[in-house]
Every structure is written in structure tokens, then in C-alpha cells.
Amino acid sequence: MEIHGSVALVTGANRGLGKAYAEALVAAGAKVYGGARNPDSVTSDGVIPVQLDVTDAEQVAKAAAELTDVNLVVNNAGVGVLATPLTANIDDARQIMEVNYLGLLRVSQAFGPQLAGGALVNVLSVASFRPLLTLSTYSATKAAAWSITTALREELADTLVVGVHAGFIDTDLAAAVPPENKIPPAQVVEATLEALRAGETEVLADDISRLAKAALVA
Ligand SMILES: NC(=O)c1ccc[n+]([C@@H]2O[C@H](COP(=O)([O-])OP(=O)(O)OC[C@H]3O[C@@H](n4cnc5c(N)ncnc54)[C@H](OP(=O)(O)O)[C@@H]3O)[C@@H](O)[C@H]2O)c1
């Protein structure tokens, strides 16, 4: 798809990977709406702040009703929590599913019908392919999000549906991870923009994602 001249909505655009997506899309010539729970926290030049908590059905419906020019959605908003299966707090596990899986699905439902000829980018993870023990409930949300992304690709036949997989990225979410084990957000963003331009449906942004996908296929 042509990014220059497209109209994008990025969820969770106020910091981390979402901020990097929003700024790169502006630089590539797109009009960009930056969704955030607190729109005042969207401060990037050229990004139009929009109040958007992906767990709030009314806010998502209102955004879709108002932003009728959007033809590219980046479902980026996400949360993480450290939890093994046996020690996970069930309320926390439900909440993370609300954001990472149901929030992504809610935004996809609201905007999907207007994306024909455009694209839906879902930010997934290497954890979609293989759970990490200490991030087990997070991994489950990313496996669910990968599954619904595949189904969305079938249903939104005229829309490029892209799944983005990466290991640790240098953002607040991975603050505890040593620097040598993280990639910069720009690496994920650049790989995604390349995939959009080339019409590719899957981004494997780093070696660990490529290895995990290959092991799954094998
Ligand atoms: N960092 C990694 O290692 C890594 C690896 C693979 C995939 N990912 C994925 O990359 C995406 C971005 O994460 P990040 O690394 O940039 O993390 P981050 O720096 O913690 O940013 C998370 C973003 O999501 C937003 N968010 C959280 N709950 C929300 C909600 N209910 N509605 C709307 N926005 C919400 C946050 O907004 P607030 O400021 O309001 O909290 C923030 O903008 C996530 O989907 C994550 O799972 C991250």
C-alpha cells in the first residue's frame, strides 16, 4: 500500500512503539491520528491526538464514527504483566486480555469495514508463537491476537492485514530487560512500513521471531 497520503490511526501512540509508529508514519507522508487514554500525552509533531481507551466500547465506536477517513489502523496498545500460570492473578490475567486481545478485536471490528484498499496492522509478539513462562498470561493474549489476526485476514479480504512479531523492544514495557536483549522501536517500525509497501502480511522483526516462527513451522 502507498503510505504517503494515507490516513492512519495508531493506538497507544503516546509512548513506546506506538509513538515511534505515529512519528514514522507522519515522516512518510501520512495523516496520523494518535489514540491514547489521555490525549494530552500525545505530543509528537504532526500527530492528531484522539481519546481512545481500547477497552472502552463507547470511545472506540465514537472514534470510528468520527474518523471516517482512516484507511490504516495500527493496533499497538498493549500491557504486560509478569506471571507464571500457577501464580497468575486471575483479575490481572483478565485485564491484560481486555487490552491486548479484546481491545485489538474491538478496534478491528469498528474500523475494519472502512479499511478496504488499506491496511490493518496488529502488533503481536514472538510470544504469539511460543509462551514465555514468566510472561505466560501476556503470551496467551498474543497467541489469541495472532489467531484473530489470521481470521481477520480471511474476512477482510480487500484489506492488507499485517501481523507484527518481535522479541523484546526497548520501551517501558521491557524496562527490566538488559539492553543487549532488546531491539530499538525503529527496527520494528521500519520492517512494518516495508511490509506495508510490499503488501506482505507478516513482519518478523528480529532474529528471535524468525527462529521461533521457523521452529513452529518445523
Ligand atoms: N516492548 C516489548 O518488548 C514488546 C515486544 C513485543 C511486542 N510488544 C507490543 O508492542 C505494543 C506496544 O508496547 P510498548 O512496548 O510500546 O509498551 P509501552 O511503552 O508500555 O506502551 C504501551 C502503550 O499502550 C497504551 N495502552 C495501554 N493500555 C491501553 C488502553 N486500555 N487503551 C489504549 N492504550 C493503552 C499505553 O498508554 P498509557 O500511556 O495510557 O499507559 C502506551 O501508549 C504492545 O502491543 C506490546 O505488547 C512489545
The ligand as an SDF file (V2000), in Angstrom:
LIG
                    3D

 48 52  0  0  0  0  0  0  0  0999 V2000
    8.3230   -3.8680   24.4770 N   0  0  0  0  0  0  0  0  0  0  0  0
    8.4120   -5.1330   24.0780 C   0  0  0  0  0  0  0  0  0  0  0  0
    9.3510   -5.8750   24.4480 O   0  0  0  0  0  0  0  0  0  0  0  0
    7.3760   -5.6980   23.1220 C   0  0  0  0  0  0  0  0  0  0  0  0
    7.6870   -6.8600   22.4040 C   0  0  0  0  0  0  0  0  0  0  0  0
    6.7590   -7.3670   21.5010 C   0  0  0  0  0  0  0  0  0  0  0  0
    5.5420   -6.7350   21.3530 C   0  0  0  0  0  0  0  0  0  0  0  0
    5.2540   -5.6130   22.0830 N   0  0  0  0  0  0  0  0  0  0  0  0
    3.9660   -4.9850   21.8960 C   0  0  0  0  0  0  0  0  0  0  0  0
    4.1570   -3.6660   21.4230 O   0  0  0  0  0  0  0  0  0  0  0  0
    2.9950   -2.8900   21.7490 C   0  0  0  0  0  0  0  0  0  0  0  0
    3.4250   -1.5560   22.3320 C   0  0  0  0  0  0  0  0  0  0  0  0
    4.0470   -1.8110   23.5870 O   0  0  0  0  0  0  0  0  0  0  0  0
    5.2970   -0.9550   24.0900 P   0  0  0  0  0  0  0  0  0  0  0  0
    6.4300   -1.8730   24.1370 O   0  0  0  0  0  0  0  0  0  0  0  0
    5.3860    0.2970   23.3420 O   0  0  0  0  0  0  0  0  0  0  0  0
    4.8430   -0.7050   25.5970 O   0  0  0  0  0  0  0  0  0  0  0  0
    4.6870    0.6420   26.4510 P   0  0  0  0  0  0  0  0  0  0  0  0
    5.8490    1.5250   26.2170 O   0  0  0  0  0  0  0  0  0  0  0  0
    4.3770    0.1780   27.8120 O   0  0  0  0  0  0  0  0  0  0  0  0
    3.4140    1.3700   25.7840 O   0  0  0  0  0  0  0  0  0  0  0  0
    2.1580    0.7720   25.8570 C   0  0  0  0  0  0  0  0  0  0  0  0
    1.1640    1.6910   25.1870 C   0  0  0  0  0  0  0  0  0  0  0  0
   -0.1360    1.0870   25.2150 O   0  0  0  0  0  0  0  0  0  0  0  0
   -1.0250    2.0340   25.7730 C   0  0  0  0  0  0  0  0  0  0  0  0
   -2.1750    1.4090   26.4250 N   0  0  0  0  0  0  0  0  0  0  0  0
   -2.2060    0.5760   27.4850 C   0  0  0  0  0  0  0  0  0  0  0  0
   -3.4750    0.2550   27.8020 N   0  0  0  0  0  0  0  0  0  0  0  0
   -4.2610    0.9320   26.9220 C   0  0  0  0  0  0  0  0  0  0  0  0
   -5.6480    1.0050   26.7130 C   0  0  0  0  0  0  0  0  0  0  0  0
   -6.5330    0.3580   27.5140 N   0  0  0  0  0  0  0  0  0  0  0  0
   -6.1210    1.7720   25.7040 N   0  0  0  0  0  0  0  0  0  0  0  0
   -5.2600    2.4470   24.9080 C   0  0  0  0  0  0  0  0  0  0  0  0
   -3.9340    2.4360   25.0540 N   0  0  0  0  0  0  0  0  0  0  0  0
   -3.4390    1.6620   26.0460 C   0  0  0  0  0  0  0  0  0  0  0  0
   -0.1880    2.8310   26.7470 C   0  0  0  0  0  0  0  0  0  0  0  0
   -0.8590    4.0350   27.0900 O   0  0  0  0  0  0  0  0  0  0  0  0
   -0.7230    4.6980   28.5860 P   0  0  0  0  0  0  0  0  0  0  0  0
    0.4520    5.6440   28.5000 O   0  0  0  0  0  0  0  0  0  0  0  0
   -2.0330    5.3790   28.7780 O   0  0  0  0  0  0  0  0  0  0  0  0
   -0.4880    3.5810   29.5590 O   0  0  0  0  0  0  0  0  0  0  0  0
    1.0460    3.0360   25.8980 C   0  0  0  0  0  0  0  0  0  0  0  0
    0.8420    4.0480   24.9420 O   0  0  0  0  0  0  0  0  0  0  0  0
    2.1580   -3.7500   22.6980 C   0  0  0  0  0  0  0  0  0  0  0  0
    1.1120   -4.3580   21.9770 O   0  0  0  0  0  0  0  0  0  0  0  0
    3.1570   -4.7990   23.1670 C   0  0  0  0  0  0  0  0  0  0  0  0
    2.5370   -5.9860   23.5920 O   0  0  0  0  0  0  0  0  0  0  0  0
    6.1600   -5.0690   22.9470 C   0  0  0  0  0  0  0  0  0  0  0  0
  1  2  1  0
  2  3  2  0
  2  4  1  0
  4  5  1  0
  4 48  2  0
  5  6  2  0
  6  7  1  0
  7  8  2  0
  8  9  1  0
  8 48  1  0
  9 10  1  0
  9 46  1  0
 10 11  1  0
 11 12  1  0
 11 44  1  0
 12 13  1  0
 13 14  1  0
 14 15  2  0
 14 16  1  0
 14 17  1  0
 17 18  1  0
 18 19  2  0
 18 20  1  0
 18 21  1  0
 21 22  1  0
 22 23  1  0
 23 24  1  0
 23 42  1  0
 24 25  1  0
 25 26  1  0
 25 36  1  0
 26 27  1  0
 26 35  1  0
 27 28  2  0
 28 29  1  0
 29 30  1  0
 29 35  2  0
 30 31  1  0
 30 32  2  0
 32 33  1  0
 33 34  2  0
 34 35  1  0
 36 37  1  0
 36 42  1  0
 37 38  1  0
 38 39  2  0
 38 40  1  0
 38 41  1  0
 42 43  1  0
 44 45  1  0
 44 46  1  0
 46 47  1  0
M  CHG  2   8   1  16  -1
M  END
$$$$
